[in-house]
Amino acid sequence: MSAPEPIITPTPSIQPVIRSRVLPRISFRMMMALTAAAAVLAAITRAAGNGAVFAKAALAVVGVFAAFFAMAAGAFLVSWLVARLTIGRVDQSRQGSPFAKDELPPQLLKPREKEL
């Protein structure tokens, strides 16, 4: 009786797909959904060009949402730029953990009552 042969599993020749954290992955399904949404928007725009009142109202709603998200993105970028430019230039005197043992948190405002 001979010893059983060890089972050797072949290594896969294809590397596993790791999701990219830098760029979003765009699937075929997402591209089809974007194409369909663009086609509907183009049809509404054409109807608005022909004078349809509902299409003008729909385009106004789409425009308001687009303006809102553009302003929100602009406000985020401004606040992000201010935060990035001020890193290292702010007062670091309030460092310390308020949860550290035997240490009180730093007082930002002095107490108004007189100490006894």
C-alpha positions as CSV (number, residue, x, y, z in Angstrom):
1,M,0.0,0.0,0.0
2,S,1.5,3.3,-1.0
3,A,1.1,6.7,0.7
4,P,-1.7,8.9,-0.5
5,E,-0.5,11.6,-2.9
6,P,-0.9,15.1,-1.5
7,I,-3.6,17.2,-3.1
8,I,-2.1,20.2,-4.9
9,T,-4.5,23.0,-5.7
10,P,-3.4,25.0,-8.7
11,T,-2.8,28.7,-8.0
12,P,-5.2,30.9,-9.9
13,S,-3.7,32.5,-12.9
14,I,-6.0,35.5,-12.6
15,Q,-5.4,38.0,-9.9
16,P,-8.3,39.0,-7.7
17,V,-10.0,42.3,-8.6
18,I,-9.4,44.9,-5.9
19,R,-11.7,47.8,-5.9
20,S,-10.0,51.0,-6.7
21,R,-10.2,53.6,-3.9
22,V,-9.1,56.5,-6.2
23,L,-11.5,56.3,-9.1
24,P,-15.1,55.0,-9.1
25,R,-15.8,51.9,-11.1
26,I,-18.4,52.5,-13.8
27,S,-20.4,49.5,-14.8
28,F,-22.3,48.9,-18.0
29,R,-25.5,49.0,-16.1
30,M,-24.6,52.5,-14.8
31,M,-23.7,53.7,-18.2
32,M,-27.1,52.5,-19.6
33,A,-28.9,54.3,-16.7
34,L,-27.0,57.5,-17.4
35,T,-27.8,57.2,-21.1
36,A,-31.5,56.7,-20.5
37,A,-31.6,59.6,-18.1
38,A,-29.8,61.8,-20.7
39,A,-32.3,60.7,-23.3
40,V,-35.3,61.6,-21.1
41,L,-33.7,65.0,-20.3
42,A,-33.1,65.6,-24.1
43,A,-36.7,64.7,-24.8
44,I,-38.0,67.1,-22.1
45,T,-35.6,69.8,-23.5
46,R,-37.0,69.4,-27.0
47,A,-40.5,69.6,-25.7
48,A,-39.7,72.8,-23.8
49,G,-38.2,74.2,-27.0
50,N,-41.5,73.5,-28.7
51,G,-43.4,75.4,-26.0
52,A,-44.7,72.7,-23.7
53,V,-45.4,74.3,-20.3
54,F,-44.8,71.0,-18.3
55,A,-41.4,70.6,-19.9
56,K,-40.4,74.1,-19.0
57,A,-41.4,73.5,-15.4
58,A,-39.5,70.2,-15.4
59,L,-36.4,71.9,-16.7
60,A,-36.8,74.6,-14.1
61,V,-36.9,71.9,-11.3
62,V,-33.8,70.2,-12.8
63,G,-32.0,73.5,-13.0
64,V,-32.8,74.4,-9.4
65,F,-31.5,71.0,-8.2
66,A,-28.4,71.4,-10.4
67,A,-27.7,74.9,-9.0
68,F,-28.3,73.7,-5.5
69,F,-25.8,70.8,-5.8
70,A,-23.3,73.1,-7.6
71,M,-23.5,75.7,-4.8
72,A,-23.2,72.9,-2.1
73,A,-20.1,71.6,-3.9
74,G,-18.6,75.1,-4.2
75,A,-19.2,75.7,-0.5
76,F,-17.6,72.4,0.4
77,L,-14.6,73.2,-1.8
78,V,-14.2,76.6,-0.2
79,S,-14.3,75.2,3.3
80,W,-12.0,72.3,2.4
81,L,-9.5,74.8,0.9
82,V,-9.6,77.0,4.0
83,A,-9.0,73.9,6.2
84,R,-6.2,72.7,4.0
85,L,-4.5,76.1,4.0
86,T,-4.7,76.7,7.7
87,I,-3.4,73.3,8.9
88,G,-0.3,74.0,10.9
89,R,-1.1,77.7,11.3
90,V,-3.7,77.4,14.1
91,D,-3.1,77.7,17.8
92,Q,-2.2,74.3,19.2
93,S,-2.2,75.3,22.8
94,R,-5.5,73.5,23.5
95,Q,-4.0,70.1,22.9
96,G,-4.6,67.4,25.3
97,S,-7.2,64.8,25.8
98,P,-10.2,65.6,28.0
99,F,-10.5,61.9,28.7
100,A,-7.0,61.5,30.0
101,K,-6.7,60.2,33.6
102,D,-6.3,62.9,36.3
103,E,-6.5,65.7,33.8
104,L,-9.2,68.3,33.5
105,P,-10.2,69.5,30.0
106,P,-8.9,72.8,28.9
107,Q,-11.2,75.7,29.8
108,L,-12.1,77.9,26.9
109,L,-14.1,80.4,29.1
110,K,-13.1,81.3,32.6
111,P,-15.7,80.7,35.3
112,R,-17.7,83.7,36.4
113,E,-18.2,82.6,40.0
114,K,-15.6,83.3,42.5
115,E,-13.8,80.3,43.8
116,L,-14.4,79.4,47.5
